[in-house]
Amino acid sequence: MAAQKFTQGTIIKQNDDALTELFLITEGSVRACFDGGEIHLGKGDVIGLCDLAYTTHTCTYIASEDTVAFGYKVNAGSDDLTLPGSSGDFDMLLLNSMIRQTCAFLDSFVLLEFNSNNLYSYLKERYEEYVILCSKYIISPKALPGFELIQPFTTEDSIASWLTSYYEAMSKLTPEQKKAMAASRNFLIGILLKASLDTHAVFSLAQQHYDYECAISSVLLNEDHLDFLDLYTGILTQATKNNADTTALSTTIGRMMIYMESLSSIDQNLYKTRNAQYRQTLEKLESAPAPRDASATSAELKNSLDAILRYADIDPEEAATFKSSILNYKLLQDRNAQTDEASKLRRTITKLFYDIYNITFQVSLTDANVPLPVKMFLNFGFVDEELAGLSNATYLASIVDTLKPNPEIGVYTLYEWLKAIYNGEKEPSRNAFETDYATHVREMRVSGRITPDIEKKMLQDNAQKVMFELENLFPTANKITYGRVSTFCPVFSEHNVLKELKDMLVTPELVARSFRDIRAVDFSAFYRDTVYSYPSVGVNQEFVPIEILPELILFPNVGTRGIMWQEISGRDRNTPARMLASIFSLSELHTLLIRMTGEYRWEICRRIQGGRWNDLSDPSLTSEYFDYIQFYRKNHDLSTDAKEKIKTALTKARNSYREMFVMDYIMWIQYESVGSPRLNKVSRTILFSYCPFAADVRAKLQVNPLYRELLTKYDLKKTQKLHRMDNLLHRFTSANVPIPAELEHSRAYIES
C-alpha cells in the first residue's frame, strides 16, 4: 500500500474508530493517547497493534511531527486473524513494536496508578493544612461540598504482578531469540493477541484510575469555584483585609497551582482561566483601600437568637439548651469536624431547631409584624448574627422582604409554601416513604388510631396538613438539599458560604430563564398526554399534549443538591411535579435544574407506564433504557471501549439505572444539543426517540453525520403524525365546526 503523509497535529486514528488496517511508521513520531496517559511511537512502530484482538481503536493517535506511515489491511478481532506482509523482517517489526508498546503502556499505567493514589493523600493533607491556616488567621473553616465523600481508590481488578517483568524480559531477548519466536506465524499471532489482551486489561484499570482521579481532582479545581483554590484564596483575601502577613500563604497557593497544572485530569483551559482570575484577585487586594469598620451592623440584628427564642416562647430549659449549643457551635474551630463531640452538638441543634421552627411558624401566621430576625430565621435558618457573619446577616436582612412566592412561575420559599398549604392553596408533599397526606390519615383510621369522624376533620384541617409537611418533608429535604449529610446542621453559618450570597441566591426569574432554556432544547420535557373528545364530529378519544411546568420549593440553607421529589400530586396526572432545592445554591443552577428535569422524565414515564415501566414489549423511555443498561454487555452496537465506560458509569451511579439515565440526559442537553458527542450510539438513539430536540436545534444538527439518520427517521414520523392530524382537523372543517384550540395546539406541538 502507498505511503500516507500526516502533518504535525493530525489525528491519524480516533478512539473508537474501526480497526481495519495497521500503520507502520517509517518517518516521524506519533502519540498514542488514552484516558490518563499516553505513549510515544517512533520509526518501526505499528499503529493499532495493541487492539489486534478487538475491532476498534482504544487510543487516539496524533502525529507529533510530520510523519509517514504505510497502511496494511487487517481483519482484527476475528477468529481467523491473518497478519499482513510475508517477510521475516516484517514479522520482527510486529513483534518488537508490540513488546515496546506493551512495556510502555505498563510503565504509563504505573505512573497513573501512583498519581491517583498520591492525589488522595495530597487532598487530605491540603484540607488539614487549610484548617490549620484558618486557625492561624482566626477564620472559621468553610465546608467543601463533596470532600467528605472522598475515599481511597478501590477496585476488584488488578494487573498481575509478574506481567511487567514478563514483557521486560521479553524485550531483553536477543535478536536471534526473537527471530525464532516470529518464525511461526501462528506462534507470532498468539503472542500478539496475548499482548493485546494484556494491554486492554491495562486500559480498563487505567480508565478506572483516571475516572477516579478526575472525580477527586475536581475538589482542587472546578467551574463552580467550590474547590481548594477558592478556599485558600478566601483565607488570603480575609487575611489581607486584616493586615496579616500572607507571604507564606501566597507561596503555598503557588505550589498548589503548580501541582494542578501537572495533573492530566484537570482541564488546562479551566486552569488557565482560574489562574488568571487568581492573579486579578491579587491585584485587587494590593490596590484595595483600607477595610471599613464592620461594627455598624443594623441594631435590629443584635442578639438575634434571644429575639427568636422570645418570639417562639418555648420552654425555658429548651431555650437555654439551644442557646448554649449555638454558642458551643460558634466556638468550634472546625464546624465540619467528624468528632463525636461535634456530631453530637450538630444533632442537638438540629432537633431543637425544628421544634423551634414549627412553633415560630405557627405564631407568625397570626402576626402582621413579624420581627426581622424571625423572618430571617423562617426563610434562611438564620439564628445568630456572629454565626452567620455580619456581612452575610446584613445581606439576608436586605432581601428577606423581597422573597415573595411566584405562583405563575411556580417558585416558593419554604415559608411561603407552608403558608400556601395553611391557606388551602396547596396540598402537602409525600413523605420519604412515598405516602401522601390523605393516605397517611387513612392509614391512621385503618389502624384504629383515629375514628372515621376525626379522619374527615383531618382531611379538611389545613393546620394538620402544615404539621405533616413540617414533620415529614422539611427535615428530610433540608438535609438532602444541603448536600453534605455527615456535617449537616440546619442553622445558617458563615462556614457554609463559599461564594457571595448574591451570586448564589435562587430567584424566580433565574428559575424561569433556566427552564425556558431547557425547553428550548428539549421542547417536550414537561408535556403530558390528556384525553380529548368531540363526539359530534367522530372524535371519541384523542390524546393531546398539555404542558405542566413543575413547582420548585426553596429550602433555608446554603446547599449543593436539588431533587425531583414527586412527579404528580396525589393521583391526578395533570398536577405539577414538585422539585426541591436550596435558596442559596452552591451548584450551578442551570445544571441543577437539568438534572431534576432528567429525574422528572424518568419518574413521570414510570408513573404513566405503571407496572410495565421496564417491559420492552411496551416501548417507553424507561423500558428501552432499562433494557439497554441491563444487557449492554451483549449489545453488538457497542464497542469494547463503550462497554467499559458503561461499566465505570454504573459504578459511579451505584448501579442505579435512573441515575445512569440522568447523567446521560445532562450530557444530552449540555453537549449533544450543540453537536459535541458524549453519548454512545445506543444511548443517543433512545434519547433522540423520547427526548427529541426542538426544531431550531435539529436544524443546526443536520450537518452532523452522527445525527443524520436519527433526524431522517424523526422527520418521517413527524410527517406521518401531521398527516394524521390534518385528516382529523379536516373532520371539523367539513362539518363547519371551528377547530378546537386543543387540537390546534396539538398540531403546533408536532411541528415543534
C-alpha positions in Angstrom: 0.0 0.0 0.0 1.2 3.5 -0.8 2.8 5.7 1.9 0.5 8.2 3.7 1.8 11.5 5.0 0.4 13.1 8.2 1.3 16.7 9.1 2.1 17.5 12.7 -1.0 17.5 14.9 -3.1 15.4 12.5 -5.3 12.8 14.2 -4.4 9.6 12.3 -6.9 7.4 14.1 -9.5 8.4 16.7 -10.5 6.4 19.8 -13.4 4.1 18.9 -12.7 4.2 15.1 -13.0 0.8 13.4 -9.7 -1.1 13.2 -9.4 -2.2 9.6 -5.7 -1.5 9.0 -2.3 -1.3 10.7 0.1 1.6 10.1 3.8 1.1 10.0 5.6 4.3 10.9 8.7 4.9 8.6 9.3 8.6 9.4 8.4 10.9 12.3 6.7 10.0 15.6 3.2 9.6 16.9 1.5 10.0 20.3 -0.9 7.1 21.4 -3.2 8.8 23.8 -5.7 7.0 26.2 -7.6 8.3 29.2 -5.0 9.1 31.8 -1.8 8.7 29.8 0.0 8.4 26.5 3.0 6.6 25.0 5.2 7.7 22.0 5.6 5.6 18.9 8.5 6.1 16.5 10.0 4.7 13.4 9.4 0.9 13.1 6.4 1.0 15.4 3.0 -0.2 14.2 -0.2 1.8 15.0 -3.2 -0.4 16.0 -1.2 -3.4 17.3 -2.5 -3.1 20.9 -6.1 -3.6 19.7 -5.4 -6.6 17.4 -7.8 -8.8 19.5 -10.6 -6.2 19.1 -12.4 -4.4 16.3 -11.9 -0.8 17.3 -9.0 1.5 18.3 -8.7 2.2 22.0 -6.1 5.0 21.6 -6.2 8.2 19.7 -3.1 8.5 17.5 -1.8 12.0 16.8 1.2 12.9 14.7 3.8 14.5 17.0 5.7 15.8 13.9 5.4 15.3 10.2 5.0 11.6 9.8 5.0 9.0 7.1 3.3 5.6 7.6 2.3 2.6 5.4 -1.2 1.1 5.9 -1.8 -2.7 5.8 -5.3 -4.2 5.8 -6.1 -6.5 8.8 -9.1 -8.4 9.9 -8.7 -7.6 13.6 -10.9 -9.1 16.2 -11.9 -12.1 14.1 -11.3 -15.8 14.8 -9.4 -16.3 11.6 -6.9 -13.4 12.2 -4.2 -13.1 9.5 -1.3 -10.8 9.6 -0.2 -8.5 6.7 3.1 -8.9 5.0 5.1 -12.1 4.3 8.7 -11.4 5.2 10.5 -12.4 8.3 11.7 -8.8 8.7 8.2 -7.5 8.9 7.2 -10.1 11.4 10.1 -9.0 13.6 8.9 -5.4 13.3 5.4 -6.5 14.5 6.9 -8.4 17.5 9.4 -5.7 18.5 6.7 -3.0 18.2 4.2 -4.9 20.3 6.8 -5.6 23.0 7.8 -2.0 23.1 4.2 -0.7 23.2 3.1 -3.2 25.9 6.1 -2.2 28.1 5.4 1.5 27.6 1.6 1.0 28.4 2.5 -0.8 31.6 5.0 1.9 32.6 2.4 4.6 31.9 -0.1 2.8 34.0 2.3 2.5 36.9 2.7 6.3 36.8 -1.1 6.8 36.5 -1.7 4.5 39.5 0.9 6.4 41.6 -0.6 9.8 40.7 -4.2 8.8 41.6 -3.2 7.3 44.9 -0.9 10.3 45.6 -3.7 12.7 44.8 -5.9 11.2 47.5 -3.2 11.8 50.1 -2.5 15.3 48.7 -6.1 16.3 49.1 -6.3 15.1 52.7 -3.1 17.0 53.6 -4.3 20.1 51.9 -7.5 20.2 53.9 -5.6 19.6 57.2 -3.3 22.4 56.2 -6.4 24.6 55.4 -7.9 24.1 58.8 -4.5 25.0 60.4 -4.3 28.2 58.3 -7.8 29.2 59.3 -6.8 28.8 62.9 -3.7 30.9 62.3 -5.6 33.7 60.7 -8.6 33.4 63.0 -11.0 32.4 60.3 -13.8 29.8 60.5 -13.1 26.9 58.1 -15.6 26.5 55.3 -17.3 23.3 54.3 -16.2 22.0 50.9 -19.0 20.1 49.2 -18.1 16.5 48.3 -14.9 16.5 50.2 -16.2 14.2 53.0 -17.2 11.6 50.4 -13.7 11.2 49.0 -12.3 7.7 49.7 -9.1 5.9 48.6 -9.2 4.2 45.2 -10.5 0.6 45.4 -11.2 -1.9 42.6 -11.7 -5.6 42.2 -9.5 -5.6 39.1 -5.7 -5.8 39.1 -2.7 -6.2 36.9 -0.8 -9.5 37.5 2.4 -8.7 39.5 4.5 -10.7 37.1 3.2 -9.1 33.9 5.7 -6.2 33.8 8.7 -8.4 34.4 7.4 -10.8 31.8 7.4 -8.2 29.0 10.6 -6.6 30.2 12.3 -10.0 30.0 10.9 -10.4 26.5 12.3 -7.0 25.5 15.8 -8.2 26.5 15.7 -11.3 24.3 18.4 -11.4 21.7 17.5 -10.8 18.0 18.1 -14.5 17.3 15.6 -15.5 20.1 13.0 -13.0 18.8 13.5 -14.2 15.3 12.8 -17.8 16.4 9.6 -16.6 18.1 8.5 -14.8 15.0 9.4 -17.7 12.7 6.0 -19.4 13.1 3.1 -17.2 12.0 0.6 -18.9 14.4 3.0 -18.6 17.3 3.5 -14.9 16.5 -0.2 -14.3 16.2 -0.6 -15.9 19.7 2.0 -13.6 21.2 0.4 -10.5 19.6 -3.1 -11.5 20.7 -1.9 -12.3 24.2 -0.2 -8.9 24.4 -3.4 -7.2 23.0 -5.5 -8.8 25.8 -2.9 -7.7 28.4 -2.8 -4.1 27.2 -6.6 -4.0 27.3 -6.5 -5.1 30.9 -4.2 -2.2 31.5 -6.6 0.2 29.6 -9.5 -1.0 31.7 -7.8 -0.4 35.0 -6.2 2.8 33.8 -9.7 4.1 32.9 -10.9 3.4 36.4 -7.9 5.2 37.9 -8.3 8.1 35.5 -12.1 8.4 36.3 -11.3 8.3 40.0 -8.6 11.0 39.6 -11.0 13.2 37.5 -13.7 12.8 40.2 -11.5 13.8 43.2 -9.3 16.3 41.4 -12.5 18.4 40.9 -12.2 19.2 44.6 -8.9 21.0 43.7 -10.4 23.0 40.8 -13.8 23.2 39.2 -16.0 25.5 37.3 -18.3 26.2 40.2 -15.4 27.6 42.4 -16.3 25.0 45.1 -12.7 23.9 45.4 -9.4 24.2 47.3 -8.2 27.1 45.2 -11.2 29.1 46.3 -10.8 28.1 49.9 -7.2 29.2 50.0 -7.9 32.3 48.1 -10.7 33.1 50.7 -8.1 32.9 53.5 -5.8 35.1 51.5 -8.5 37.7 50.9 -9.6 37.8 54.6 -6.1 37.8 56.0 -5.1 40.7 53.7 -8.1 42.7 54.8 -7.0 42.1 58.4 -3.5 43.3 57.5 -1.9 39.9 58.3 1.4 38.7 56.8 0.3 36.4 53.9 3.8 35.8 52.3 3.9 32.1 53.3 0.2 31.6 52.3 0.9 33.0 48.8 3.8 30.6 48.4 1.5 27.7 49.5 -1.1 28.7 46.9 1.6 29.0 44.2 2.9 25.4 44.9 -0.7 24.1 44.8 -1.2 25.7 41.4 2.0 24.2 40.0 0.7 20.8 41.2 -2.7 21.4 39.5 -1.0 22.3 36.2 0.7 18.9 36.2 -2.5 16.9 36.6 -3.9 15.5 33.3 -7.3 15.1 35.0 -7.7 18.9 35.3 -8.8 20.8 32.2 -6.0 23.1 31.3 -8.2 25.7 29.8 -10.1 25.9 33.1 -6.8 26.0 34.9 -5.6 29.0 32.8 -8.9 30.8 33.4 -8.8 30.3 37.1 -5.1 31.2 37.3 -5.9 34.5 35.5 -8.7 35.1 38.0 -6.4 34.4 40.9 -3.9 37.0 39.5 -6.7 39.5 39.2 -7.7 38.9 42.8 -4.1 39.5 43.9 -4.0 42.8 42.0 -7.3 43.9 43.6 -6.1 43.0 47.1 -2.9 45.0 46.5 -4.8 48.1 45.4 -7.8 47.7 47.8 -8.5 50.6 50.2 -8.2 50.0 53.9 -11.1 48.0 55.3 -14.1 49.8 56.9 -15.3 49.1 60.4 -17.9 46.4 60.1 -19.4 47.1 63.5 -22.1 49.4 62.1 -24.5 46.4 61.6 -28.2 47.1 62.0 -29.2 47.3 65.6 -32.2 45.0 64.7 -29.8 42.1 64.2 -28.0 42.3 67.5 -28.9 39.5 69.9 -31.0 37.8 67.2 -31.0 34.5 68.9 -32.6 36.0 72.0 -35.3 37.7 69.9 -36.1 34.5 68.1 -36.4 32.5 71.3 -38.6 35.1 72.9 -40.9 35.1 69.9 -41.2 31.4 69.9 -41.9 31.4 73.7 -40.6 27.9 74.1 -39.8 26.0 77.3 -37.1 28.0 79.1 -34.9 24.9 79.6 -35.2 24.0 75.9 -34.3 27.6 75.0 -31.3 27.6 77.3 -30.1 24.3 75.8 -30.4 25.7 72.2 -28.7 28.9 73.1 -25.7 27.2 74.8 -25.5 24.7 71.9 -25.3 27.6 69.4 -22.6 29.2 71.5 -20.6 26.0 71.5 -21.1 25.6 67.8 -19.7 29.1 67.2 -16.7 28.2 69.3 -15.8 25.1 67.3 -12.6 25.5 65.4 -13.9 23.3 62.6 -17.7 23.1 62.3 -17.3 20.3 59.8 -15.4 18.2 62.2 -16.4 14.5 62.3 -15.5 14.0 66.0 -18.1 12.5 68.4 -18.4 15.8 70.2 -19.1 17.9 67.1 -21.5 15.3 65.7 -23.5 15.2 68.9 -23.6 19.0 69.0 -25.0 19.2 65.5 -27.6 16.6 66.3 -28.7 18.5 69.4 -29.0 21.8 67.4 -30.9 20.0 64.6 -33.6 18.6 66.9 -34.2 21.8 68.7 -34.1 23.8 65.5 -37.0 22.0 64.0 -39.0 22.2 67.3 -38.4 26.0 67.4 -39.2 26.4 63.7 -42.5 24.6 64.0 -43.6 26.8 66.9 -42.3 30.0 65.4 -44.1 29.3 62.1 -47.4 28.8 63.9 -47.0 32.1 65.8 -46.1 34.0 62.7 -49.3 33.0 61.0 -51.3 35.5 63.1 -48.7 38.2 63.3 -48.8 41.0 60.8 -45.5 42.4 62.1 -43.0 39.6 62.3 -39.6 40.8 63.7 -36.7 41.0 61.2 -34.6 38.2 62.9 -37.6 35.9 63.0 -38.3 36.4 59.3 -34.7 35.6 58.6 -34.9 32.5 60.8 -38.0 31.3 58.9 -36.6 32.0 55.4 -32.9 31.2 55.8 -32.4 29.3 59.1 -30.6 32.4 60.5 -30.2 32.3 64.3 -27.2 34.4 65.2 -25.5 37.4 63.5 -22.0 36.3 64.6 -22.5 32.7 63.4 -23.8 34.0 60.1 -21.1 36.6 59.7 -22.0 40.3 60.0 -21.9 41.0 56.2 -24.0 37.9 55.4 -26.5 38.8 58.1 -26.8 42.3 56.7 -27.4 40.9 53.2 -30.1 38.5 54.4 -31.8 41.4 56.2 -31.8 43.4 52.9 -33.6 40.7 50.9 -35.9 38.9 53.3 -38.9 41.2 52.5 -38.4 40.7 48.8 -38.9 36.9 48.9 -42.4 36.5 47.6 -43.9 33.4 46.0 -44.4 33.4 42.3 -47.3 31.0 41.5 -47.1 31.8 37.8 -43.5 30.5 37.7 -44.1 28.0 40.5 -41.3 29.1 42.8 -41.8 29.3 46.6 -39.6 29.8 49.6 -40.3 27.1 52.2 -42.0 29.7 54.4 -44.3 30.9 51.7 -45.0 27.2 50.6 -46.1 26.3 54.2 -48.4 29.4 54.2 -49.9 28.3 50.9 -50.7 24.9 52.5 -52.2 26.6 55.5 -54.4 28.8 53.3 -55.6 25.8 51.4 -53.9 26.7 48.1 -51.6 23.7 48.1 -51.6 20.1 49.3 -48.8 18.6 51.4 -46.0 16.7 49.8 -45.4 13.0 50.1 -43.2 11.8 52.8 -39.9 9.9 52.4 -42.0 6.6 52.2 -44.0 7.9 49.2 -47.1 8.4 51.4 -49.2 11.5 50.8 -51.3 13.2 53.5 -54.7 11.6 52.5 -53.1 8.1 52.6 -51.4 8.9 55.9 -54.7 9.9 57.5 -56.5 6.8 56.1 -53.8 4.5 57.5 -54.3 6.1 60.9 -58.0 5.4 60.7 -57.5 1.8 59.5 -55.0 1.1 62.3 -57.5 2.4 64.8 -55.5 5.4 66.0 -58.3 7.8 64.9 -62.1 7.5 64.3 -63.8 8.0 60.9 -65.1 11.4 62.2 -61.6 12.5 63.1 -60.4 11.3 59.7 -62.9 13.6 57.9 -61.9 16.5 60.0 -58.2 15.9 59.5 -58.7 15.8 55.7 -60.1 19.3 55.8 -57.8 20.7 58.6 -55.1 22.9 56.9 -53.2 23.3 60.2 -52.8 19.5 60.4 -51.6 19.5 56.8 -48.9 22.1 57.6 -47.7 20.0 60.5 -47.5 16.9 58.2 -45.3 19.0 55.8 -43.2 20.4 58.7 -42.6 17.0 60.3 -42.2 14.9 57.1 -40.8 17.0 54.3 -38.8 19.8 55.9 -36.2 17.8 58.0 -35.6 15.3 55.2 -35.5 17.7 52.3 -33.5 20.3 54.2 -30.7 17.7 54.8 -30.8 16.4 51.2 -30.6 19.8 49.5 -27.8 20.9 51.8 -25.9 18.0 50.3 -23.2 17.3 52.9 -25.1 14.8 55.0 -22.4 13.9 57.5 -21.8 17.6 58.6 -25.4 18.8 58.2 -26.6 21.4 60.7 -29.7 23.5 59.8 -28.6 26.9 61.2 -27.2 29.5 58.8 -23.4 29.5 59.4 -20.7 31.6 57.7 -18.5 28.5 57.1 -21.0 27.2 54.5 -20.9 30.4 52.4 -18.3 29.6 49.8 -19.4 32.3 47.4 -21.0 35.7 47.6 -24.6 35.2 48.7 -26.0 37.4 45.9 -24.3 35.1 43.4 -26.0 32.0 44.9 -29.5 33.4 45.5 -32.1 31.4 43.6 -34.8 33.7 42.3 -38.0 33.0 40.3 -36.5 34.9 37.4 -33.4 32.7 37.3 -35.5 29.6 37.5 -37.9 30.7 34.8 -35.0 31.5 32.5 -33.3 28.2 33.1 -36.4 26.2 32.5 -37.0 28.2 29.3 -33.5 27.3 28.1 -34.1 23.6 28.9 -37.4 23.6 27.0 -35.7 25.4 24.1 -33.6 22.2 23.7 -36.0 19.5 25.0 -39.3 21.0 23.9 -41.4 18.1 25.2 -39.8 17.9 28.6 -42.9 18.9 30.6 -45.7 17.8 28.2 -48.1 15.0 29.1 -50.9 13.5 27.1 -54.5 14.1 28.2 -57.7 12.7 26.6 -59.8 14.9 24.4 -63.1 14.1 22.8 -65.6 15.8 20.4 -68.2 13.0 19.6 -70.3 15.2 17.2 -67.5 15.0 14.6 -66.4 11.5 15.4 -63.5 12.3 17.7 -64.2 10.0 20.7 -60.7 9.7 22.2 -57.8 11.8 21.1 -54.6 12.2 23.1 -53.5 15.8 23.1 -50.4 17.2 24.8 -50.5 19.7 27.6 -47.5 21.4 29.3 -47.5 21.3 33.1 -44.4 23.1 34.5 -43.0 22.0 37.8 -43.1 23.8 41.2 -39.8 24.5 43.0 -39.6 24.8 46.8 -36.5 26.6 48.1 -35.2 25.4 51.5 -33.5 27.6 54.0 -29.9 26.5 53.6 -26.7 27.0 51.6 -26.7 23.8 49.6 -25.4 21.8 46.7 -28.2 19.5 45.7 -31.6 19.6 44.1 -34.1 16.7 44.0 -37.2 15.9 42.0 -39.4 15.0 45.0 -42.6 13.9 43.3 -43.8 13.8 39.7 -47.5 14.5 40.4 -49.7 15.3 43.5 -52.0 12.6 44.7 -53.3 10.6 41.8 -54.1 13.4 39.4 -51.7 13.2 36.5 -52.5 16.8 35.5 -50.8 18.3 38.6 -47.3 19.8 38.6 -44.2 17.9 39.6 -42.6 19.1 42.8 -38.9 19.9 42.9 -36.7 20.9 45.9 -33.5 23.0 46.1 -31.6 25.3 48.4 -32.4 29.0 48.5 -28.7 29.6 48.1 -27.3 27.2 45.6 -23.5 26.4 45.6 -24.0 24.3 42.5 -24.7 25.9 39.1 -28.4 26.4 39.0 -29.0 25.5 35.3 -27.2 22.2 35.6 -29.1 21.5 38.8 -32.4 22.1 37.0 -31.3 20.0 34.1 -30.6 17.1 36.5 -34.1 17.5 38.1 -35.7 17.6 34.7 -34.0 14.3 33.8 -35.2 12.8 37.1 -38.7 14.0 36.3 -38.6 12.5 32.8 -37.7 9.1 34.3 -40.3 9.2 37.1 -43.2 10.5 35.0 -42.6 7.7 32.5 -42.6 5.2 35.3 -45.9 6.7 36.6 -47.6 6.6 33.2 -46.3 3.0 32.4 -47.1 1.7 35.8 -46.0 -1.9 36.4 -44.8 -2.2 32.8 -42.3 0.6 33.1 -39.4 -1.9 32.3 -41.4 -4.1 29.9 -39.8 -3.8 26.5 -42.9 -5.3 24.8 -44.5 -1.9 25.7 -41.8 0.5 24.4 -41.1 3.6 26.5 -38.2 5.7 27.7 -37.7 3.6 30.9 -38.2 0.2 29.3 -35.8 0.8 26.4 -33.2 2.4 28.7 -33.6 -0.3 31.3 -33.0 -3.0 28.6 -30.0 -1.1 27.2 -28.2 -1.0 30.5 -29.3 -4.4 31.7 -27.9 -6.1 28.6 -25.2 -3.8 27.4 -22.5 -6.5 27.6 -24.3 -8.4 24.8 -25.0 -5.4 22.7 -23.2 -5.7 19.3 -23.8 -2.0 18.6 -21.5 -1.1 21.5 -17.7 -1.2 21.2 -15.5 -2.7 23.9 -14.5 0.8 25.0 -18.1 1.9 25.2 -19.0 -1.1 27.3 -16.1 -0.3 29.7 -17.4 3.2 30.0 -20.9 2.0 30.8 -19.4 -0.3 33.5 -17.5 2.6 35.0 -20.5 4.9 34.9 -22.7 2.2 36.5 -20.3 2.0 39.4 -20.4 5.8 39.7 -24.2 5.7 39.6 -24.2 3.0 42.3 -25.9 0.6 39.8 -28.9 2.9 39.6 -30.5 2.9 36.2 -32.3 6.1 36.9 -29.0 7.8 37.8 -27.4 6.5 34.7 -30.2 8.0 32.6 -29.9 11.3 34.4 -26.2 11.5 33.7 -26.8 10.8 30.0 -29.7 13.4 30.0 -27.4 16.1 31.3 -24.9 15.3 28.5 -27.8 15.3 26.1 -28.9 18.8 27.0 -25.5 20.4 27.6 -23.3 18.8 24.9 -25.1 16.7 22.3 -27.6 19.5 21.6 -24.6 21.6 20.3 -23.1 18.8 18.3 -20.5 17.8 20.8 -20.9 14.0 21.1 -20.7 12.5 24.6 -23.1 9.5 24.3 -22.7 6.2 22.6 -24.9 5.2 19.6 -27.5 3.3 21.6 -28.0 5.9 24.3 -28.1 8.6 21.7 -30.9 6.8 19.8 -33.0 6.3 22.9 -32.6 9.9 24.0 -33.5 11.2 20.5 -36.6 9.0 20.4 -38.1 10.1 23.7 -36.4 13.5 24.4 -36.2 14.9 20.9 -34.5 18.3 20.3 -36.5 21.3 19.3 -36.8 22.3 15.7 -34.1 25.0 15.9 -31.6 22.6 17.5 -32.5 19.8 14.9 -31.8 22.3 12.1 -28.3 23.0 13.4 -27.5 19.3 13.7 -28.4 18.5 10.1 -24.8 18.9 9.0 -23.5 16.4 11.7 -23.4 12.9 10.3 -23.9 11.4 13.8 -27.5 12.7 13.8 -28.4 12.5 10.1 -30.1 9.0 10.3 -31.9 9.9 13.5 -33.1 13.2 12.1 -34.4 11.4 8.9 -36.4 8.9 11.0 -37.7 11.7 13.2 -38.9 13.8 10.2 -40.6 10.7 8.7 -42.5 10.1 11.9 -43.4 13.8 12.2 -44.8 13.8 8.6 -46.9 10.8 9.4 -48.3 12.4 12.6 -49.0 15.7 10.8 -50.8 13.7 8.0 -53.0 12.0 10.6 -53.6 15.3 12.5 -54.6 17.1 9.3 -57.1 14.3 8.5 -58.5 14.8 12.0 -58.8 18.5 11.6 -60.5 18.0 8.2 -63.5 16.5 10.0 -64.1 19.8 11.8 -63.8 21.9 8.6 -66.0 19.5 6.7 -68.7 19.8 9.5 -68.3 23.6 9.6 -67.2 23.3 13.2 -64.4 25.6 14.5 -61.2 23.7 15.1 -60.8 23.4 18.9 -57.8 25.2 20.4 -56.6 21.9 22.0 -56.2 20.3 18.5 -54.5 23.4 17.0 -52.1 23.4 19.9 -51.5 19.6 19.3 -50.6 20.3 15.7 -48.2 23.1 16.7 -46.6 20.7 19.2 -46.0 18.1 16.5 -44.4 20.8 14.3 -42.0 21.7 17.2 
